[in-house]
Amino acid sequence: MTPSIDAITVAIDAITVDDAANRSARETARQRVSWPVNLTPASVTYESAGHALLLGDEVSVRQAAARLQRSGLAAMALLITEPSADDARLDEDQLETLLESTRQLPSRTLTPTQRGQLHIEGYLGQFSIGLHGPDAPLDLALALLGRRHADLILDLGRSPVLELELLPPGYRHLSPQDSACDVELSEFAELVGEFDKPRYFQINADLCAHSASGNVGCTRCLEVCPADAISSHKGRIESRIEIDPYLCQGVGSCSSACPTGAIQFRLPEPARQQEALISWLEAYRQAGGKAPVMRFVEAADLEGEADTPAGHLLDVPLEELGNAGHDQWLTALAAGAAEVRIQVHADLPATLSAFIDDQIAQAQVMLEALGHDPGRVRRIQRGDSAARDALPQRLPLGEEPLVLSGDGKRERFEAVLARLMALGESSGQRHPMPPGSAYGGLEVNRDACTLCFACVSNCPTPALATGDQTPMLSYREADCVQCGLCVEACPEDAIHLLPGFLADPSRTERQVRHEEAPFCCIRCDKPFATAATIANIKAKLADHPYFAGDAAARLEMCEDCRVKDVWQSMARDPESQLKV
């Protein structure tokens, strides 16, 4: 039976929690339900012959080259990109010995101006390096290594030339003063041969809300990728989202941020992940477990934990923390988890950390809007075992099995929101969400709207629709992802977005936003426009010679009858067209 609102707010210390029983229930759930993985995922292959470019100050670069000379690399070249530090701690004899041991390696020293022109892009086996200045571009890979691409790049500069939060495979940045420098040099030298990596994502362009009719809408995936693996490519008319599988490192934030499910993470797919969460909680309850807390944590963190978590903690092992967002967390709460904890750590890229914070903020706004404690979703730090094992502050919202309907990401999440709404007391108000959230409504200026339906043809979801026989524009807020393509497409500037989550059942109802009486063709009686549109056109074309006299009636004909009338007129008076 679903608990009442009063029961939901009872503190967890009002019941007895048996840790041993919870541990037993957790083990039973783990044995009954396995975390889904793709056993044979699609992959991409890197090929590296071991042609390496070392860059940084001269002393550091030559020291690293000397250590790597007998490591099995096919070739090395040196690119001096910055002056050596004053405290190089080498005397003249040592410097001479170092220079002599690396003198045979091709090298080039960049001027301060050239350093600003240095451009590097690519990945393991396919790095292009050049100077992009006002003169003809210079291919440094060709000049130093004798080939179009370098296989490996070792960056020993004070800061990496590539200013990315996640550097591409094959690009290593390390400090010569690092105590683990020798180990990292050894690992760098081993990047020779063929290497396979999963193709983490797939894109369904039919679901993407990025572009329509030359207008750009949703850009959420572009904004949350710390590896710079996602780009927008402009076609002849449309733009499209592309993910470079060689640069992608499977962070997963793009899939979590995508409001339509156009980008799908494949290890595992979000739908399978949701079903596993639900099945785990159900198995845990059936085995007698109480007050479950779901911890979303990177699998690598679980391997490094020295102690065993409390029995009420159910761990969700993610490849990367971005593989789950607010839709997955709220699924866990709707399926019977008392709390959700997202374990973060200091090594997270800044973009991913900000993304996690944004997702937590969205989840907390939705919970509060639907009448629940926003503290049910919170972040904890790696290594904080007290926060990890703490009992939840509240009982689970309910224990009825959660069934997700539909195949789409938005449809499934609507089932989650419906459960949370049924278990709480919704405010009935629109609540401000973090900027860029995919929730909100829209306003239509009825006086300006001509029902041209450009908005409908550009809408990537079923949010906007036309009537069957009646000139009508309808809208369902639950389907709207706030991409703004309807606003861009409207020639009358009649549409405006209303950002924010509406905690009211009306958001799932289709509502008429503008409707007019149809105008029927005076010849065949087929409805083909609105009465207001025809009146407007007649006023604007009143003085046009093509519609002078009896021809003005053509404005009240459908497209087929209008063509027939023109041909009949020409047949009666062949020279009539010369009078226009």
N, C-alpha and C positions, 0 to 999 in steps of 0.2 A: 504494500500500500504506500502511496506517495505521502510523505510526511507533510504536516501542515506548516504554514509559515512560522508559527510559534516554535514548532519543533526544530525547524531549520536553524534558528538563531541560538539554540542551546549550545553552550560551550562544550568542548570535547571532554573536559574533565568531569562532566556529569555522568559519563559512562566508564566502565572498567575496560582498559585495554590490556589484553594478554599478549605480550610480545612474543612469547614462544608459539602461541597459537597463530599469530600473524605470520611468523616466519614459516611455519608449516604450510599455511594457506598460500603464501607467496611461492614457495617451492612447488606446490601442486599446480599453481597457475602457470609457472614457467614450463613445467613438464607437459602441461596440456596444450599450451599455445606457444608456438615458436615465433620469435620476431621475424617478420618477413624479409627475405633478401632475394635478389636476383642471382641465381646460381651461374648463369651464363650471360652476363650483360654484354651489350655491344661495346666494342673497344676501339681505341685509336692507337697507332703504333708510331713511336719515335725511332729514328735511325741516327746514330751518332758514330762517326768515324774517329772522333777524338781530336779534331782540330780546334784548339783552344785559344781564346784571346784573353790576356790578362791586362787589367787596367787599374790605374791608381797612381800613387807617387812612385818615383823610379826605384828607390831603395826597397820598398815593400814588394813591388812587382818583381824585381830581380831576385829577391830572397825567395819568394814563392816559386818562381821559375826554376831556381836552383834545386829546390826540394822536389819539384815535379819532373825533373829531367829524365829520370829512369823509372817513371811510373807507368809507362805504356801508352801515353798520349801520342797521337800520330804527329802532331806539330803544335808549336806554341809561337805566339807573336805577342809583343809587348806594346801597349799604348799608354804613354805617360800623360795623364789627364790633370795632374795637380802637382805642385812643388812638394819636395820631401820635407818632413818635419825637421826642425832644428835639432831635436834631441834624438837623432837616428841611432845614437849609441854605437856607432862604428868608427873606428879610427881609419886613417888613410890606407894602411895596409889591408885592412879588412874590406874596405870599399874597392880597392884595386883588385883583390882576389875575387870579389863578387862580380865585378864588371867583367873580368877575364873569363869567368865560368859561364857567363850568359851572353858574351859578345856576339856569338854566332846567331843568336835569335833575332829575327827581323823586329825592328822597333820604330816607333815614331813618337815624337813629343809634340803635343798640341799647344798652340799659343792660347792665351786667355780668350781671344776672340773665337778661335776654333772650338774651345771647350763649350761655348754656348751654342755652337752649331752641331755638336755631336748628337746623333740620333740612332737609337738602337730599338729594334723591335723583333719579335719572333719568339722562338722556343727551342728546346733541345733539338739540335740537328738543323735548325733553320733560322739562325740569327743573322739579320742584316745589320751592318754597321756602316754609317756614312756621315759625312759632313754636309749639312744642308744649309748653305749660305747663299749670298747673292750671286756668287760665281757658279760655274757648273758644279753639280754635286760630285763628291769624291767617294768612291766605294772603298772603304778601308779594309773590308774583308778581302777584297780582290788584291789590294795593294800589299797587304801584310801576309796573307795566307795563300794567295794565288787562287782563290776560289770565291764564288759568289756569296757563300754563307759560312759563318762559323758554327761549329757544333756546340761549343761550350763557352761561357763567359764567366770569368772569375773577377769580381769587382772588389778591389781592396781599398777603394776610396773612403774618405771620411763619411760620406753618405752615398748611397747607390745612385748611379746615373739614371736608372729607371726608377722613377718616383711612384712606385706602386706598393700598395699594402701587402699584396701577395705577389712575389716575384715569379716569373714563368719558370717551368721546369728547365733545368740546364743553366740557369743564371744563379750564381751563388755570390752573396755579399758577406764578407767576413773581415774581421779586424785582425791584423798581424799580431796584435798584443793579446788576443784571446788565448786563454790557456788551452782551449780545444782546437787551436788552429791546425796542428798536425793531423788530428783526426779528420777534420773537415777537408783538408787538402787531399787526404787519402780517399775520402768518399767522393770528392770531386773527380779524381782521376778514374774512378770506377764507372763513370757515366759514359761508357763506350760500348756500343753494340745496339741491339734492338730492345726496346722497352714498350710494354703495353700498359694502357691505363683505361679504366672504364669510360665510356661515353655517357656521362652522368645524366644528361637531359635530352628530352625530345620536345619539339615545338609543333603545335597545331596552329597553323597560320589562320585557319578559319575562325578560331576563338579569340585571336589576338585583337586587343583594342588599341593598338598603337597608332594606326593610320587608316584613313578612309577619304577618298576623293581628294587626295593631295593634302589633307589636313592631318596634323599630328595630334594624337590624343594622349593615351596612357604612356608614361615613361618610367613606371615604378621599377621595372627590372634593371633598367640602365642605371638607376640611382643607387642600387644596393649591392652591386657586384664589386668586391674588393680586388678582384684579379683583372679588371678591365677586359673581361672576355666577351662582353655583350656590346653590340653596336647596332646602330640604326642605319640601314642602307637605303638610299634613295633610288627608286626605280624611275621609269619614265613618268609615272604619275604617282604611284603609291610608295610609301616607305615600308620597310619590313625589318623585323628584329632578327638578328643572327647571333648565335653563340658559337665562338671559336672553340671546338672541342679540344684543341691542343693547348689553349690557354686556360680553359675552365678547370678549376680544381675542386669542384663538387661542394662548394660552400652551402648551396641550397637556398640562399636568401632570395634569389630571383623567383624560384618556384613558390616560396611562401608568400612573397609580395604580389605575385600575379593574381589579380582578382577574378579572372575568368577560367583559370586552369589551362591556359594556352601553353605554359611552360610546365612540364611535368618532370619531377625528380624521379629517377628510375631505381634507386637503391635504398628503400623500396619506393613504389609509387605512393602518393599521398592517400589514395583511397584504401589501399591495403594496410597502410600504417594506421589509419583511423579504425579499421575493422579490428586490427590487433589490439589497439588500446581498449576498445569495447569488450573484446573477448577476454583479455587479461583481467579486467575489473570484474566481469561476470564470474569467471573461474575462481577468482580470489574470494568473492562473496560466498559462492557455493561451498567453498572449502572452509568457511567459518571465519574468514578474515574480517577485521573491523577497521574503520577509519582509514582507508587507503589514501596515501599521498603519492602522486606520480612525479618523479623527478626526471626531467628532460636533460640529458647529460651526454657529452661526447664519449664514445666508446673507449677512447684512449684514456680518459680520466678514470673510468671504472677499473681499468687494468692496473692503474697506479695507486689505488686505495689500499691502505694497510689494514684497515679494520672493516668489519662487516656492518652495513647499514642496519638501522632498526627494522623490525619486522614489518611495520606498516608502510615501508617505502618500496614502491614499485618503480624500477628504473627503466627508462626508455633509452636504449643505446643508439645514439645518432652518429652517423659518419661525421657530420659537422653540425654545430648547434643551429645553424640557419635552416636545417632540413625540416624544422617544424616552426609554425607560427601560431598566431592567436586562434586560428580555426582549429588546430589540433589540440591546443591547451583547453579551449572551451568544450571540445568534444569529450575530453577526459572528465571534466566537471559534470557535464550533462549525463555521462554514463555512470556516475557514482563515485568519482574521486572527491575526497573532502578538500584537497588543495592540489595545486600544481606548483612545482618549484623548478625554476630554470637555472641550472648551474653554469655560471660564467667564470672566466678566468682572465688574468692580466694579459695573456698572449693573444687574445682576440683582436683581429684587425679593427681599426677604429670604425670603419664603415659597418662591419658586422655588429659591433657592440652597440652602435647607435640604432641599427635596425632592430636588435633584440629589445632595446628600451622602447622603441616606437611600438613594437608589437605588444609589449606588456601594457603600455599606456592604452592602446586600443582595447585590449581584453578587459582592463579594469573599468574603462568607461562603459563598455557594454554590460558588464556585470552590475555595476551600480544602476544603470538605466533600467535593467530588468529586475531590480529589487534584491540584489545579492551583494555580499561583502566583497568589495574589490580586492581585499587582501588575500582572497583565495588563490590569486595568481601573483607570484613574486619571484624575484631573483635571489639566488644565494651564491656565495663565492666558493670556488674550489678550495678545499682544505678546511672549511668551516663545518666540522662534524656536528657541532651543537645545532646549528641552523638546519643542517641536513636531516638530523634525526628527531627534531622537535615534533611533538604531537601537534596535529592541526588544531586551529582555534575553533573550528566549527565542525558539526556533523556533516556527512555527505548530503547533498541536496535531495537525492532520491535514490531508490534502488530498483526501479523498474528498468528492464532491458531497453537500451536505446537502439532503434532501428533507423538507419539512414536510407532515404529513398533518393532515386535519381542517380545519374552517372556523372553529372557535372559537379565541379568543385563548389559552385555557389549553391546549387540545389541541395547538396549534402549539408552544407553549413546552415542553410535555412532550417533544416530539420533539427539541427543542434539548437539554434536560436528559439525555435518553437518549443522545444523541451524546457529550455531555461526560462522562457516566458511563462510557461504553464506552472513552473515550480516557484515563481516569485510574484511580486507585485510590481508590474511595469509602471513607469511614471507617466506614460502617455505623451511625453514631451520629446523634442529633438535635443540631443545632447551634443555639444561640441566634441569633435574628435581631433586627434593630431593632424596637422596639415598633410594633405596628400592621401588621406584615408579613402578607401573605396566605398564609402557609405554616404548616402545623402539623397535628397530629392531634387526636383526642379520646378521652376515656375514658368508658365506660358502666358505671355501677354496676348489675350484674346483679340484685342483691338488691332494688334500688329500682325498676328498670325494669319496667313493666307491658306493654310492647309495644303502647302505644296509637298509636304512629306519628305523634304530633303533630310530632315532629322531622322526619320524612320529608316531611310535607305542607308544612312551612315552609322546607325546605332549597332554596335557589335553584339549586343545581347537582345533578348526579347523585351527589354524595358519599354520601348516605344513601339506602338503598333497603330495600324489604320483600322477603320471599320470595314465590314464586308461590302455593304451597299451604301452606307451613309458616310458622307464626308466627316470623319471623326479622328481625333488624335487621342489615344489612350496611353496610360503610363502605369507601370508597376514598379514601385520603388525598390522592392527586394531584388530586382534584376539589375538595377543601375549600379555601375562601377565608377561613376563620376569621372569618366575619361574626357568629357568635354567635347567630343566629336560632334554632338548635336548642336552645341553652341556655335562651333566653328562653321558648320554647314548651313545654319539658318540665314537666308539672305535678308531677312527682315529684323534681325537682332531681337527676336521675340522670345528667346529661351535663356534662362538664367539658372545656374546650379544653386542648390541649397545644401551645402556640406553639413554633415552631422548625422548621427544615428538616431532614427526615430523609434522610440520604444513604445510602439502601438501596433496592434494587429492590422491597422489600415495599410501598413507598409507592404503587406503581402497581397493586397487587393488591387485589382486593375481598376483605375479610375479614369473617367473621361476628363481631359484637360481642355479640349476645344471641340465644338461640334457646330455644324451649320446645316441648313436645309439644302438638299441636293437640287441642282438645276438639271432638268431633263431636256434632251435634244428635241427641238421643235419638229423634227422630221421623223425620228425613229423612237423617241421617247426614252432613250437610254440615259441614265444619270451619268454625267461626265465631269461635272465641276460643282462648285457651290454657287448659290445665288449671288452672294456678295462678290465672288471673284468675277463672275460674268458682268455684273453691274460695274465693277471697277474697270474691267477691260473695255467695256463699251464707252465709258467716259473718256478713257485715255486715247481711244482710237476713233473718236467721233469725227475728227477732221481728216482721217487718213483716206486717200483717194481709192485705195483698194477695197475699202468697205463703205464706199459712198452709195447712196440710194438704196436699191433693193438688196445690194450686196451686204448691207449691214446685218442682215438676218443670219449671215454665216457665223457671226459671233455667238449665235445661240444654237449652233449645230455642233455635234460631236465631230471628232477628227475625221471619221469615215464619211459622214454626210457632207462635211465641208468640202472635201476633195471631189465628191460626186457633183456637188453644185457648181464648182469651178469648171469642171469638164463639160457639164451640160450648158453652162453659159457660153463657153468657147464654141461649142457645137452650134449654138443658135447664132452667135455673132463672133466669127473668127477674128475680127479686127478689134474686139473689145480689149484684148490684153495690151494692144499698142496704145491705149488711151491712158494707161496708168503711168 
